[in-house]
Amino acid sequence: MRLFLHELRTEQLLFWRNREAAFFTFFLPIIFFLVFGSIYGNDRISGIRGAAYLEAGMIGYGVASTAFAGLAITMVIRRESGVLKRIRATPLPPATYVVAVLASTFVTFLIEAALIIALGRLLFSVGLPDRPFSLLVALAIGAAAFAALGLGLTGAVRSAEGSSAVVNFVYLPMAIISGTFFSPAKYPGFLRAIADVLPLTYFTKLTRDVMIRDHHIWSEASSLGVVLLWGVIGAVAAIRGFRWQPRER
């Protein structure tokens, strides 16, 4: 436990000291929320006030940015620079290191979600969630699923230089198509078909149902099941494709 807590603290320090990573993975969803909330926060989107709709959507965007994209890029860079290889050679158990990285990712995402909710309340008069336990469980499951997908994606990225390009190619279109910014109701048919299979679509729906419609987490079995299924797919891909050794050397 002491090794885990030490490594968790180290991961948090490394994240916040990397200003570029902190901006693009942590602050960008918050900035988008402030910008779009100011533009159409009082409009109605799918029968929901725009600020509330966007608040839940930006939490969905945040999990893709932090737990998926940020984690994948970081782990590829560490792998290709030899950091993971050196960590594997230390007395620190590999499982403890991976769990600490995942826990640090969840802590960062939880802080991000709390800030978005606080800003929504203070600046746009969005009500606080009435189901905090259900919301916390939803955030934990979403973070775990997208972190598994992020680790799974590292096996397909061959170089540190290409990590940002590959990851952004996956997660940016997913964030837009999944309805985090806008309602997919008016999307063309082929985009709606793509959205219907994306994990972020169902996590965003789950978050909105819990935060806005005050549903319990267990009443959203379909959305929860799809998110968990994608998490299992990501975990299998991570087990098969995750490497400690650089691929370019």
NORHU-V359393 format. One record per pair of residues at least 24 apart in sequence whose ideal C-beta (glycine too) atoms are under 10 Angstrom apart, sorted by the first residue. I is the first residue (numbers start at 1). GAP is how many residues later the second one is. D is the distance in Angstrom with one decimal. If there is no record, write none. Layout:
i->I gap->GAP d->D
i->I gap->GAP d->D
//
This chain:
i->1 gap->95 d->9.4
i->3 gap->88 d->8.6
i->3 gap->89 d->6.2
i->3 gap->90 d->7.4
i->3 gap->93 d->5.4
i->3 gap->94 d->8.9
i->3 gap->97 d->8.3
i->4 gap->88 d->9.6
i->4 gap->89 d->9.3
i->4 gap->91 d->9.7
i->4 gap->92 d->5.3
i->4 gap->93 d->9.1
i->4 gap->95 d->6.6
i->4 gap->96 d->5.5
i->4 gap->99 d->7.7
i->5 gap->95 d->8.3
i->5 gap->98 d->9.5
i->6 gap->86 d->9.0
i->6 gap->90 d->9.5
i->6 gap->94 d->8.4
i->7 gap->80 d->9.4
i->7 gap->85 d->6.8
i->7 gap->86 d->9.9
i->7 gap->89 d->6.4
i->7 gap->90 d->6.0
i->7 gap->91 d->9.7
i->7 gap->92 d->8.5
i->7 gap->93 d->3.7
i->7 gap->94 d->7.9
i->7 gap->96 d->8.9
i->7 gap->97 d->8.4
i->8 gap->88 d->9.7
i->8 gap->91 d->8.7
i->8 gap->92 d->4.7
i->8 gap->93 d->8.7
i->8 gap->94 d->9.8
i->8 gap->95 d->5.4
i->8 gap->96 d->5.6
i->8 gap->99 d->7.7
i->9 gap->91 d->8.8
i->9 gap->95 d->8.7
i->10 gap->87 d->9.8
i->10 gap->90 d->7.8
i->10 gap->91 d->9.8
i->10 gap->94 d->8.5
i->11 gap->63 d->9.5
i->11 gap->86 d->9.0
i->11 gap->89 d->5.7
i->11 gap->90 d->5.7
i->11 gap->91 d->9.3
i->11 gap->92 d->7.9
i->11 gap->93 d->3.6
i->11 gap->94 d->8.1
i->11 gap->96 d->8.8
i->11 gap->97 d->9.0
i->12 gap->88 d->9.6
i->12 gap->91 d->9.4
i->12 gap->92 d->5.4
i->12 gap->95 d->6.7
i->12 gap->96 d->7.6
i->12 gap->99 d->9.9
i->13 gap->91 d->9.5
i->14 gap->60 d->8.7
i->14 gap->64 d->9.8
i->14 gap->87 d->9.8
i->14 gap->90 d->8.4
i->15 gap->51 d->9.5
i->15 gap->55 d->8.3
i->15 gap->59 d->8.3
i->15 gap->86 d->9.9
i->15 gap->89 d->6.5
i->15 gap->90 d->8.5
i->15 gap->92 d->9.2
i->15 gap->93 d->6.1
i->16 gap->92 d->8.6
i->18 gap->52 d->9.7
i->18 gap->56 d->8.4
i->21 gap->45 d->9.7
i->21 gap->49 d->6.2
i->21 gap->52 d->7.8
i->21 gap->53 d->6.9
i->21 gap->56 d->9.6
i->21 gap->87 d->9.9
i->22 gap->48 d->9.2
i->22 gap->86 d->8.7
i->24 gap->41 d->7.3
i->24 gap->42 d->9.8
i->24 gap->45 d->8.2
i->24 gap->46 d->7.5
i->24 gap->49 d->9.1
i->24 gap->140 d->9.1
i->24 gap->144 d->9.5
i->25 gap->37 d->8.5
i->25 gap->39 d->9.7
i->25 gap->40 d->5.0
i->25 gap->41 d->4.9
i->25 gap->42 d->9.1
i->25 gap->43 d->9.5
i->25 gap->44 d->6.6
i->25 gap->45 d->3.5
i->25 gap->46 d->8.6
i->25 gap->48 d->8.4
i->25 gap->49 d->8.9
i->25 gap->80 d->9.4
i->25 gap->83 d->7.7
i->25 gap->84 d->9.2
i->25 gap->87 d->8.6
i->26 gap->36 d->8.0
i->26 gap->39 d->7.8
i->26 gap->40 d->6.5
i->26 gap->44 d->8.0
i->26 gap->82 d->6.2
i->26 gap->83 d->8.6
i->26 gap->85 d->7.9
i->26 gap->86 d->5.6
i->26 gap->89 d->8.9
i->27 gap->38 d->9.7
i->27 gap->85 d->8.4
i->27 gap->88 d->9.2
i->28 gap->30 d->9.6
i->28 gap->33 d->8.3
i->28 gap->34 d->8.7
i->28 gap->37 d->6.3
i->28 gap->38 d->9.8
i->28 gap->84 d->9.9
i->29 gap->28 d->9.2
i->29 gap->29 d->4.8
i->29 gap->30 d->7.6
i->29 gap->31 d->8.9
i->29 gap->32 d->4.8
i->29 gap->33 d->4.1
i->29 gap->34 d->9.0
i->29 gap->35 d->8.8
i->29 gap->36 d->5.7
i->29 gap->37 d->8.1
i->29 gap->80 d->9.8
i->29 gap->83 d->6.5
i->29 gap->84 d->9.2
i->29 gap->86 d->9.3
i->29 gap->87 d->6.9
i->29 gap->146 d->9.2
i->29 gap->151 d->8.7
i->30 gap->28 d->7.4
i->30 gap->31 d->9.9
i->30 gap->32 d->8.0
i->30 gap->82 d->6.8
i->30 gap->85 d->5.9
i->30 gap->86 d->6.1
i->30 gap->89 d->6.9
i->31 gap->27 d->9.5
i->32 gap->25 d->9.1
i->32 gap->26 d->6.0
i->32 gap->29 d->6.8
i->32 gap->30 d->9.4
i->32 gap->33 d->9.7
i->32 gap->84 d->9.8
i->32 gap->143 d->9.6
i->32 gap->148 d->8.8
i->32 gap->149 d->7.5
i->33 gap->24 d->8.4
i->33 gap->25 d->4.2
i->33 gap->26 d->8.9
i->33 gap->28 d->8.6
i->33 gap->29 d->9.0
i->33 gap->82 d->9.1
i->33 gap->83 d->5.6
i->33 gap->86 d->6.6
i->33 gap->87 d->7.3
i->33 gap->90 d->9.2
i->33 gap->91 d->8.8
i->34 gap->24 d->9.4
i->34 gap->82 d->9.5
i->34 gap->85 d->6.8
i->34 gap->86 d->9.8
i->34 gap->89 d->7.3
i->34 gap->90 d->9.2
i->36 gap->145 d->6.7
i->36 gap->146 d->9.2
i->37 gap->79 d->9.7
i->37 gap->82 d->8.1
i->37 gap->83 d->7.3
i->37 gap->86 d->7.0
i->37 gap->87 d->5.2
i->37 gap->89 d->8.7
i->38 gap->85 d->8.2
i->38 gap->86 d->8.4
i->40 gap->142 d->9.5
i->41 gap->79 d->9.0
i->41 gap->82 d->8.4
i->41 gap->83 d->4.9
i->41 gap->84 d->8.9
i->41 gap->85 d->8.6
i->42 gap->82 d->8.4
i->42 gap->83 d->9.6
i->45 gap->134 d->9.6
i->45 gap->136 d->10.0
i->45 gap->137 d->7.5
i->45 gap->138 d->5.2
i->45 gap->140 d->9.1
i->46 gap->133 d->9.0
i->46 gap->136 d->9.7
i->46 gap->137 d->4.7
i->46 gap->138 d->9.3
i->46 gap->139 d->6.4
i->46 gap->162 d->9.0
i->47 gap->136 d->9.7
i->48 gap->135 d->8.9
i->48 gap->160 d->7.6
i->48 gap->164 d->5.9
i->48 gap->165 d->8.8
i->49 gap->75 d->8.5
i->49 gap->76 d->9.0
i->49 gap->77 d->7.7
i->49 gap->78 d->9.7
i->49 gap->163 d->8.7
i->50 gap->74 d->8.6
i->50 gap->76 d->9.9
i->51 gap->68 d->9.9
i->51 gap->69 d->6.2
i->51 gap->70 d->9.9
i->51 gap->72 d->8.3
i->51 gap->73 d->3.7
i->51 gap->74 d->7.4
i->51 gap->75 d->5.1
i->52 gap->68 d->7.3
i->52 gap->72 d->8.0
i->52 gap->73 d->9.4
i->52 gap->74 d->4.9
i->52 gap->75 d->7.4
i->52 gap->156 d->8.3
i->52 gap->159 d->7.5
i->52 gap->160 d->5.3
i->53 gap->73 d->9.6
i->53 gap->126 d->9.3
i->53 gap->127 d->9.8
i->53 gap->128 d->9.6
i->53 gap->129 d->9.1
i->53 gap->130 d->7.6
i->53 gap->151 d->9.9
i->53 gap->155 d->7.1
i->53 gap->158 d->9.9
i->53 gap->159 d->7.3
i->54 gap->62 d->9.3
i->54 gap->66 d->8.3
i->54 gap->70 d->8.5
i->54 gap->72 d->9.0
i->54 gap->126 d->8.4
i->54 gap->127 d->7.5
i->54 gap->128 d->9.3
i->55 gap->58 d->9.6
i->55 gap->61 d->6.0
i->55 gap->62 d->6.8
i->55 gap->64 d->8.3
i->55 gap->65 d->4.2
i->55 gap->66 d->9.1
i->55 gap->69 d->7.6
i->55 gap->71 d->5.3
i->55 gap->72 d->9.9
i->55 gap->74 d->9.7
i->55 gap->152 d->9.1
i->55 gap->153 d->9.0
i->55 gap->156 d->7.1
i->55 gap->157 d->8.4
i->56 gap->57 d->9.9
i->56 gap->60 d->9.0
i->56 gap->61 d->9.4
i->56 gap->64 d->9.2
i->56 gap->70 d->9.3
i->56 gap->73 d->9.3
i->56 gap->79 d->9.7
i->56 gap->124 d->8.6
i->56 gap->147 d->10.0
i->56 gap->148 d->6.7
i->56 gap->149 d->9.0
i->56 gap->150 d->9.2
i->56 gap->151 d->4.6
i->56 gap->152 d->4.2
i->56 gap->153 d->8.8
i->56 gap->154 d->8.3
i->56 gap->155 d->4.8
i->56 gap->156 d->6.1
i->56 gap->157 d->9.9
i->57 gap->59 d->9.8
i->57 gap->118 d->9.1
i->57 gap->121 d->8.7
i->57 gap->122 d->6.8
i->57 gap->123 d->4.0
i->57 gap->124 d->6.2
i->57 gap->125 d->8.4
i->57 gap->126 d->9.4
i->57 gap->143 d->9.8
i->57 gap->147 d->5.8
i->57 gap->150 d->8.0
i->57 gap->151 d->7.5
i->58 gap->54 d->9.0
i->58 gap->55 d->9.0
i->58 gap->58 d->5.5
i->58 gap->59 d->9.9
i->58 gap->61 d->9.5
i->58 gap->62 d->8.8
i->58 gap->117 d->9.8
i->58 gap->122 d->6.7
i->58 gap->123 d->8.4
i->58 gap->146 d->9.6
i->58 gap->149 d->9.7
i->59 gap->50 d->8.7
i->59 gap->53 d->7.9
i->59 gap->54 d->5.0
i->59 gap->55 d->9.8
i->59 gap->57 d->5.7
i->59 gap->58 d->7.8
i->59 gap->61 d->9.7
i->59 gap->76 d->9.0
i->59 gap->79 d->9.3
i->59 gap->80 d->7.5
i->59 gap->83 d->8.6
i->59 gap->121 d->8.6
i->59 gap->144 d->8.9
i->59 gap->145 d->8.1
i->59 gap->148 d->5.4
i->59 gap->149 d->9.2
i->59 gap->152 d->7.8
i->60 gap->53 d->9.9
i->60 gap->82 d->7.8
i->60 gap->86 d->9.7
i->60 gap->115 d->7.8
i->60 gap->118 d->7.0
i->60 gap->119 d->8.3
i->60 gap->120 d->4.7
i->60 gap->121 d->9.7
i->60 gap->140 d->5.8
i->60 gap->141 d->8.8
i->60 gap->142 d->9.6
i->60 gap->143 d->5.5
i->60 gap->144 d->3.6
i->60 gap->145 d->8.7
i->60 gap->146 d->8.8
i->60 gap->147 d->5.6
i->60 gap->148 d->8.3
i->61 gap->51 d->9.9
i->61 gap->55 d->9.5
i->61 gap->110 d->9.2
i->61 gap->111 d->9.9
i->61 gap->113 d->9.7
i->61 gap->114 d->5.1
i->61 gap->115 d->9.3
i->61 gap->117 d->8.6
i->61 gap->119 d->4.3
i->61 gap->120 d->7.5
i->61 gap->139 d->8.1
i->61 gap->143 d->8.2
i->62 gap->46 d->9.3
i->62 gap->47 d->6.1
i->62 gap->48 d->9.9
i->62 gap->49 d->10.0
i->62 gap->50 d->4.8
i->62 gap->51 d->6.3
i->62 gap->53 d->9.4
i->62 gap->54 d->6.9
i->62 gap->77 d->9.4
i->62 gap->80 d->9.6
i->62 gap->81 d->9.5
i->62 gap->84 d->10.0
i->62 gap->113 d->9.8
i->62 gap->118 d->9.0
i->62 gap->145 d->10.0
i->63 gap->42 d->9.7
i->63 gap->43 d->9.7
i->63 gap->46 d->5.9
i->63 gap->49 d->8.8
i->63 gap->50 d->8.2
i->63 gap->75 d->9.9
i->63 gap->76 d->7.5
i->63 gap->78 d->10.0
i->63 gap->79 d->4.8
i->63 gap->80 d->5.8
i->63 gap->81 d->9.9
i->63 gap->82 d->8.5
i->63 gap->83 d->5.2
i->63 gap->84 d->8.9
i->63 gap->112 d->9.9
i->63 gap->117 d->9.7
i->63 gap->136 d->9.7
i->63 gap->137 d->7.7
i->63 gap->140 d->6.4
i->63 gap->141 d->9.0
i->63 gap->144 d->8.6
i->63 gap->164 d->9.9
i->64 gap->78 d->9.2
i->64 gap->82 d->6.2
i->64 gap->85 d->9.2
i->64 gap->86 d->9.2
i->64 gap->106 d->9.3
i->64 gap->107 d->5.1
i->64 gap->108 d->8.8
i->64 gap->110 d->6.4
i->64 gap->111 d->5.3
i->64 gap->114 d->8.1
i->64 gap->116 d->7.8
i->64 gap->134 d->9.8
i->64 gap->135 d->8.9
i->64 gap->136 d->5.5
i->64 gap->139 d->8.4
i->64 gap->140 d->9.3
i->65 gap->44 d->8.8
i->65 gap->47 d->8.4
i->65 gap->81 d->9.4
i->65 gap->106 d->7.2
i->65 gap->107 d->9.4
i->65 gap->110 d->7.7
i->66 gap->39 d->6.3
i->66 gap->40 d->8.9
i->66 gap->42 d->5.6
i->66 gap->43 d->4.5
i->66 gap->44 d->9.6
i->66 gap->45 d->9.6
i->66 gap->46 d->6.3
i->66 gap->47 d->9.4
i->66 gap->77 d->7.8
i->66 gap->80 d->8.3
i->66 gap->81 d->8.9
i->66 gap->84 d->9.4
i->67 gap->35 d->8.5
i->67 gap->38 d->5.3
i->67 gap->39 d->7.3
i->67 gap->41 d->8.5
i->67 gap->42 d->5.6
i->67 gap->72 d->9.8
i->67 gap->75 d->7.5
i->67 gap->76 d->4.6
i->67 gap->77 d->8.0
i->67 gap->78 d->8.2
i->67 gap->79 d->4.1
i->67 gap->80 d->4.5
i->67 gap->81 d->9.0
i->67 gap->82 d->8.4
i->67 gap->83 d->6.3
i->67 gap->84 d->10.0
i->68 gap->37 d->9.5
i->68 gap->74 d->9.9
i->68 gap->75 d->9.3
i->68 gap->77 d->9.0
i->68 gap->78 d->4.2
i->68 gap->79 d->7.2
i->68 gap->80 d->9.2
i->68 gap->81 d->5.7
i->68 gap->82 d->4.4
i->68 gap->83 d->9.5
i->68 gap->84 d->9.9
i->68 gap->85 d->7.7
i->68 gap->99 d->7.8
i->68 gap->102 d->8.2
i->68 gap->103 d->5.7
i->68 gap->106 d->8.6
i->68 gap->107 d->9.6
i->68 gap->131 d->9.1
i->68 gap->132 d->8.6
i->68 gap->166 d->8.9
i->69 gap->77 d->8.9
i->69 gap->81 d->7.0
i->69 gap->84 d->9.0
i->69 gap->94 d->9.6
i->69 gap->95 d->8.7
i->69 gap->98 d->4.9
i->69 gap->99 d->6.9
i->69 gap->101 d->7.9
i->69 gap->102 d->4.5
i->69 gap->103 d->8.4
i->69 gap->105 d->9.6
i->69 gap->106 d->9.1
i->70 gap->35 d->7.4
i->70 gap->38 d->8.1
i->70 gap->39 d->9.3
i->70 gap->77 d->9.8
i->70 gap->80 d->7.8
i->70 gap->97 d->8.7
i->70 gap->101 d->9.6
i->71 gap->30 d->7.4
i->71 gap->31 d->8.0
i->71 gap->33 d->9.4
i->71 gap->34 d->5.4
i->71 gap->37 d->9.6
i->71 gap->38 d->9.9
i->71 gap->72 d->9.7
i->71 gap->75 d->8.2
i->71 gap->76 d->5.6
i->71 gap->77 d->9.7
i->71 gap->78 d->9.2
i->71 gap->79 d->4.1
i->71 gap->80 d->6.9
i->71 gap->82 d->9.1
i->71 gap->83 d->8.6
i->71 gap->96 d->9.4
i->72 gap->74 d->9.6
i->72 gap->75 d->9.1
i->72 gap->77 d->8.2
i->72 gap->78 d->3.9
i->72 gap->79 d->7.1
i->72 gap->80 d->8.6
i->72 gap->81 d->4.8
i->72 gap->82 d->5.5
i->72 gap->84 d->9.5
i->72 gap->85 d->7.2
i->72 gap->91 d->7.1
i->72 gap->92 d->9.6
i->72 gap->94 d->8.4
i->72 gap->95 d->5.0
i->72 gap->98 d->8.6
i->72 gap->99 d->8.4
i->73 gap->77 d->8.6
i->73 gap->80 d->9.5
i->73 gap->81 d->8.9
i->73 gap->84 d->8.5
i->73 gap->87 d->8.7
i->73 gap->90 d->4.7
i->73 gap->91 d->5.8
i->73 gap->92 d->10.0
i->73 gap->93 d->8.9
i->73 gap->94 d->5.3
i->73 gap->95 d->8.7
i->73 gap->98 d->9.9
i->74 gap->27 d->8.1
i->74 gap->31 d->9.0
i->74 gap->76 d->9.0
i->74 gap->80 d->9.4
i->74 gap->89 d->8.7
i->75 gap->26 d->7.6
i->75 gap->75 d->7.5
i->75 gap->76 d->6.6
i->75 gap->78 d->9.2
i->75 gap->79 d->5.1
i->75 gap->82 d->9.1
i->75 gap->88 d->8.8
i->75 gap->163 d->9.8
i->75 gap->167 d->7.9
i->75 gap->168 d->9.6
i->76 gap->74 d->9.8
i->76 gap->77 d->8.6
i->76 gap->78 d->5.2
i->76 gap->79 d->9.6
i->76 gap->80 d->9.7
i->76 gap->81 d->4.8
i->76 gap->82 d->8.8
i->76 gap->83 d->7.9
i->76 gap->84 d->5.9
i->76 gap->85 d->9.7
i->76 gap->86 d->8.4
i->76 gap->87 d->4.0
i->76 gap->88 d->9.1
i->76 gap->90 d->8.5
i->76 gap->91 d->8.1
i->76 gap->167 d->9.7
i->76 gap->170 d->9.9
i->76 gap->171 d->9.0
i->77 gap->77 d->10.0
i->77 gap->80 d->9.8
i->77 gap->82 d->9.7
i->77 gap->83 d->4.7
i->77 gap->84 d->9.4
i->77 gap->86 d->6.2
i->77 gap->87 d->9.2
i->78 gap->76 d->9.6
i->78 gap->82 d->8.8
i->78 gap->166 d->9.5
i->78 gap->168 d->9.8
i->79 gap->75 d->7.0
i->79 gap->76 d->10.0
i->79 gap->78 d->8.9
i->79 gap->81 d->7.9
i->79 gap->84 d->9.4
i->79 gap->163 d->8.7
i->79 gap->164 d->6.2
i->79 gap->165 d->6.9
i->79 gap->166 d->7.4
i->79 gap->167 d->6.0
i->79 gap->168 d->7.3
i->79 gap->169 d->9.5
i->80 gap->77 d->8.9
i->80 gap->78 d->8.6
i->80 gap->79 d->6.3
i->80 gap->80 d->3.9
i->80 gap->81 d->8.5
i->80 gap->82 d->9.7
i->80 gap->83 d->8.0
i->80 gap->163 d->9.9
i->80 gap->165 d->9.7
i->80 gap->166 d->4.9
i->80 gap->167 d->6.9
i->80 gap->168 d->5.9
i->80 gap->169 d->8.2
i->81 gap->79 d->6.6
i->81 gap->165 d->7.6
i->82 gap->162 d->9.8
i->82 gap->163 d->8.8
i->82 gap->164 d->6.0
i->82 gap->167 d->8.1
i->83 gap->161 d->9.7
i->83 gap->163 d->9.6
i->84 gap->70 d->10.0
i->84 gap->158 d->9.3
i->84 gap->159 d->7.9
i->84 gap->160 d->4.6
i->84 gap->161 d->7.7
i->84 gap->162 d->8.3
i->85 gap->158 d->9.4
i->85 gap->159 d->5.8
i->85 gap->160 d->5.7
i->85 gap->161 d->6.8
i->85 gap->164 d->9.3
i->86 gap->158 d->9.5
i->87 gap->157 d->7.7
i->88 gap->156 d->4.7
i->88 gap->157 d->8.4
i->89 gap->155 d->9.4
i->94 gap->150 d->7.4
i->97 gap->147 d->9.8
i->98 gap->49 d->9.9
i->98 gap->53 d->8.1
i->98 gap->140 d->9.2
i->98 gap->144 d->8.6
i->101 gap->46 d->8.6
i->101 gap->50 d->9.0
i->102 gap->41 d->8.2
i->102 gap->42 d->7.5
i->102 gap->45 d->5.3
i->102 gap->46 d->8.8
i->102 gap->48 d->9.7
i->102 gap->49 d->8.4
i->103 gap->40 d->9.8
i->103 gap->44 d->9.9
i->105 gap->38 d->6.7
i->105 gap->39 d->9.4
i->105 gap->41 d->9.1
i->105 gap->42 d->5.6
i->105 gap->45 d->8.4
i->106 gap->33 d->8.1
i->106 gap->34 d->6.8
i->106 gap->36 d->9.8
i->106 gap->37 d->4.7
i->106 gap->38 d->7.6
i->106 gap->41 d->7.6
i->107 gap->36 d->9.6
i->108 gap->35 d->9.3
i->109 gap->30 d->7.0
i->109 gap->31 d->9.3
i->109 gap->33 d->8.4
i->109 gap->34 d->5.1
i->109 gap->37 d->8.9
i->109 gap->38 d->9.0
i->110 gap->26 d->8.2
i->110 gap->29 d->6.5
i->110 gap->30 d->8.4
i->110 gap->33 d->7.9
i->112 gap->27 d->9.9
i->113 gap->25 d->10.0
i->113 gap->26 d->5.8
i->113 gap->29 d->9.7
i->113 gap->30 d->9.3
i->113 gap->94 d->9.0
i->113 gap->98 d->10.0
i->114 gap->25 d->9.7
i->117 gap->94 d->8.1
i->120 gap->91 d->9.5
i->126 gap->85 d->8.8
i->126 gap->86 d->8.9
i->127 gap->84 d->8.9
i->127 gap->85 d->8.6
i->127 gap->87 d->9.5
i->128 gap->83 d->9.1
i->129 gap->78 d->9.5
i->129 gap->81 d->6.8
i->129 gap->82 d->4.8
i->129 gap->83 d->8.5
i->129 gap->85 d->7.8
i->130 gap->80 d->9.1
i->130 gap->81 d->8.7
i->130 gap->82 d->9.8
i->130 gap->83 d->9.7
i->130 gap->84 d->4.6
i->130 gap->85 d->9.8
i->131 gap->78 d->9.6
i->131 gap->79 d->5.5
i->131 gap->80 d->7.9
i->131 gap->82 d->9.5
i->131 gap->83 d->5.8
i->131 gap->84 d->7.1
i->131 gap->85 d->6.2
i->131 gap->86 d->7.5
i->131 gap->88 d->9.9
i->132 gap->78 d->9.4
i->132 gap->79 d->9.9
i->133 gap->77 d->9.7
i->133 gap->83 d->8.8
i->133 gap->84 d->7.8
i->134 gap->72 d->9.4
i->134 gap->75 d->9.3
i->134 gap->76 d->4.9
i->134 gap->77 d->9.1
i->134 gap->80 d->8.9
i->134 gap->81 d->7.3
i->134 gap->82 d->5.2
i->134 gap->83 d->3.9
i->134 gap->84 d->8.0
i->134 gap->85 d->8.8
i->134 gap->86 d->8.7
i->135 gap->71 d->9.7
i->135 gap->72 d->7.5
i->135 gap->75 d->5.1
i->135 gap->76 d->6.2
i->135 gap->82 d->8.0
i->136 gap->74 d->9.6
i->136 gap->81 d->9.0
i->137 gap->69 d->10.0
i->137 gap->73 d->8.7
i->137 gap->79 d->9.6
i->137 gap->80 d->4.9
i->137 gap->81 d->9.0
i->137 gap->87 d->9.1
i->138 gap->65 d->7.7
i->138 gap->68 d->5.4
i->138 gap->69 d->6.0
i->138 gap->71 d->8.9
i->138 gap->72 d->5.4
i->138 gap->73 d->8.7
i->138 gap->77 d->9.9
i->138 gap->79 d->5.6
i->138 gap->82 d->8.2
i->138 gap->85 d->9.0
i->138 gap->86 d->7.8
i->138 gap->89 d->8.5
i->139 gap->64 d->9.3
i->139 gap->67 d->9.8
i->139 gap->68 d->7.8
i->139 gap->71 d->9.3
i->141 gap->62 d->8.3
i->141 gap->65 d->8.4
i->141 gap->76 d->8.3
i->141 gap->83 d->6.9
i->141 gap->86 d->6.1
i->141 gap->87 d->6.7
i->141 gap->90 d->7.4
i->142 gap->57 d->8.6
i->142 gap->58 d->8.9
i->142 gap->60 d->9.3
i->142 gap->61 d->4.5
i->142 gap->62 d->9.1
i->142 gap->64 d->7.4
i->142 gap->65 d->7.4
i->142 gap->82 d->9.6
i->142 gap->85 d->6.1
i->142 gap->86 d->9.9
i->142 gap->88 d->9.9
i->142 gap->89 d->8.7
i->143 gap->60 d->9.6
i->143 gap->88 d->9.7
i->144 gap->83 d->9.2
i->144 gap->84 d->9.0
i->144 gap->87 d->5.9
i->144 gap->90 d->9.1
i->144 gap->91 d->8.9
i->145 gap->54 d->6.4
i->145 gap->55 d->9.9
i->145 gap->57 d->9.7
i->145 gap->58 d->7.4
i->145 gap->81 d->9.5
i->145 gap->82 d->5.1
i->145 gap->83 d->6.6
i->145 gap->84 d->8.7
i->145 gap->85 d->5.5
i->145 gap->86 d->3.1
i->145 gap->87 d->8.3
i->145 gap->88 d->9.0
i->145 gap->89 d->6.5
i->145 gap->90 d->8.7
i->146 gap->25 d->9.1
i->146 gap->53 d->7.2
i->146 gap->54 d->7.9
i->146 gap->57 d->7.6
i->146 gap->81 d->8.7
i->146 gap->84 d->8.2
i->146 gap->85 d->7.8
i->146 gap->88 d->7.6
i->147 gap->84 d->8.5
i->147 gap->87 d->7.8
i->147 gap->88 d->9.4
i->147 gap->91 d->8.9
i->148 gap->82 d->8.2
i->148 gap->83 d->5.0
i->148 gap->84 d->7.8
i->148 gap->85 d->8.0
i->148 gap->86 d->3.3
i->148 gap->87 d->4.4
i->148 gap->88 d->8.6
i->148 gap->89 d->7.9
i->148 gap->90 d->5.7
i->148 gap->91 d->9.5
i->149 gap->50 d->7.0
i->149 gap->51 d->9.9
i->149 gap->81 d->6.4
i->149 gap->82 d->7.3
i->149 gap->84 d->7.4
i->149 gap->85 d->3.5
i->149 gap->86 d->8.7
i->149 gap->88 d->7.5
i->149 gap->89 d->8.2
i->150 gap->84 d->7.4
i->150 gap->88 d->8.4
i->151 gap->83 d->6.9
i->151 gap->84 d->8.0
i->151 gap->86 d->7.8
i->151 gap->87 d->3.8
i->151 gap->88 d->9.0
i->151 gap->90 d->8.4
i->151 gap->91 d->5.6
i->152 gap->78 d->9.9
i->152 gap->79 d->9.9
i->152 gap->81 d->7.4
i->152 gap->82 d->4.3
i->152 gap->83 d->7.3
i->152 gap->84 d->7.4
i->152 gap->85 d->2.9
i->152 gap->86 d->4.3
i->152 gap->87 d->8.4
i->152 gap->88 d->8.0
i->152 gap->89 d->6.2
i->152 gap->90 d->7.5
i->153 gap->81 d->8.0
i->153 gap->84 d->7.4
i->153 gap->85 d->8.6
i->153 gap->88 d->8.3
i->153 gap->89 d->9.9
i->154 gap->83 d->9.1
i->154 gap->84 d->7.6
i->154 gap->87 d->6.8
i->154 gap->88 d->6.0
i->154 gap->89 d->7.6
i->154 gap->93 d->9.7
i->155 gap->82 d->6.5
i->155 gap->83 d->7.4
i->155 gap->84 d->9.6
i->155 gap->85 d->6.9
i->155 gap->86 d->2.1
i->155 gap->87 d->6.0
i->155 gap->88 d->6.8
i->155 gap->92 d->9.1
i->156 gap->81 d->8.4
i->156 gap->85 d->6.9
i->157 gap->84 d->9.6
i->157 gap->90 d->8.4
i->158 gap->88 d->10.0
i->158 gap->89 d->5.3
i->158 gap->90 d->6.9
i->159 gap->87 d->9.4
i->159 gap->88 d->7.4
i->159 gap->89 d->5.7
i->160 gap->86 d->8.8
i->160 gap->87 d->9.7
i->160 gap->88 d->8.0
i->161 gap->87 d->9.3
i->171 gap->29 d->8.4
i->173 gap->25 d->9.2
i->174 gap->24 d->5.5
i->174 gap->25 d->8.1
i->174 gap->26 d->5.3
i->174 gap->27 d->8.6
i->175 gap->25 d->6.5
i->175 gap->29 d->9.3
i->176 gap->24 d->9.8
i->177 gap->24 d->7.8
i->178 gap->24 d->8.5
i->178 gap->25 d->8.1
i->178 gap->26 d->5.7
i->178 gap->27 d->9.0
i->179 gap->25 d->5.9
i->179 gap->26 d->7.9
i->179 gap->29 d->9.1
i->180 gap->24 d->5.5
i->180 gap->27 d->9.5
i->196 gap->30 d->9.6
i->197 gap->29 d->8.7
i->197 gap->33 d->9.3
i->198 gap->28 d->9.2
i->198 gap->32 d->8.5
i->199 gap->24 d->9.9
i->199 gap->27 d->6.6
i->199 gap->28 d->5.8
i->199 gap->29 d->9.5
i->199 gap->30 d->8.2
i->199 gap->31 d->3.7
i->199 gap->32 d->7.9
i->199 gap->34 d->8.7
i->199 gap->35 d->8.6
i->200 gap->27 d->9.0
i->200 gap->30 d->9.0
i->201 gap->25 d->8.2
i->201 gap->26 d->9.6
i->202 gap->24 d->4.1
i->202 gap->25 d->5.3
i->202 gap->26 d->9.6
i->202 gap->27 d->9.2
i->202 gap->28 d->8.0
i->203 gap->24 d->5.1
i->203 gap->27 d->8.7
//
